Amino acid sequence: MTDHHNIPDRPLFRQWPALAASLPFIELGDMPTAIDVAAELGAELNIGTLLIKRDDLSAADYGGNKIRKLEFLLADALAQHKTHVVTFGGLASNHAVATALNCKKLGLTCGAVLTPEPETDAVRAALAKHEQLGTRIERSGYTDLRACADRLTTEFGVAQTYEVPFGGSSAVGALGFVNAALELAEQIAAGELAAPDLIYVACGTVGTVAGLALGLAMAGLECRIEAVLVTPESLRHGDMAERLIAGALELLRPAVAELPTVAAVLAHLQLRADQLGGGYAEPTAACQAAAELWQTATGQPVSLTYTAKAVAALVEDARAGKLSDKTVLFWNTYNSQVWSV
């Protein structure tokens, strides 16, 4: 029998209370995140209706999309009685900062294996945050990632260490965005917004968009996800999405009677590399122009590595006349909160 007094306050558990027995969860974010109507920007770009999902304010101390994944990942670490966490990211990785911050809150020691990217203010700011948090940093090239992670794990103790992949993109992490899609469905049902035709979102390690696509399918929402790639196509994003969706389905299957097929979920996910430019963390002229437009119009900060490239895709499609009769939702995955420890 399910103890309804211990059901987490999230749509996934409200709809399927039995999941609380099999899926560890800890509340780290302030949910649901709001929906903004960007009327002026929408009019300027000739978009039917432009909406923004404010995941940039997903937690009071440090927002962004990673909080949703960490609610499941760090709970899983605690459920396995781990005391240390090792994760990965670029030098300016918001995921690595968010993981370190939330580990500190929960009494977990965090180590981060960080890969090269151009030395920018964002890199310097992220490294300063890690210093404040006491993150154990290992700088690594792409070819020796495993060796660096294994060295940290050995230092921490193999039995005591929980590994979180790049971007929190595992089957467990993807559940955070299954839940996010169900949250959006609740907001639609409550009349906060019309069901969007399209959702634009930056895509690095696929966990966000894989979970989102699965959750939308579970909610019966037909909107298409425009997943704007910010990492090289050599990562085989389609294969990653298929694997993450299949893994998340296996975690849900014991408690959810009717689930979509992997193919049905993937049918609503459009992976596009048209804004990638020179590669990860390398801004394009289009994304720099999009960032300026976005900040001026919304007042929200933007990441040239991630969200600005998704905005650039939105702007390009709008100016090509593709969105004039559409309800469009931009999922803001970047942190807008002023940093605090």
PyMOL commands that set and color helices and strands:
alter all, ss='L'
color gray80, all
select helices_A, chain A and resi 4-6+11-15+17-21+39-44+55-57+66-79+94-106+121-133+142-156+158-160+166-168+171-189+207-219+233-235+237-252+262-266+285-298+307-319
alter helices_A, ss='H'
color red, helices_A
select strands_A, chain A and resi 35-37+49-53+84-90+109-115+136-139+161-163+198-203+224-229+269-272+327-331
alter strands_A, ss='S'
color yellow, strands_A
deselect
rebuild
show_as cartoon
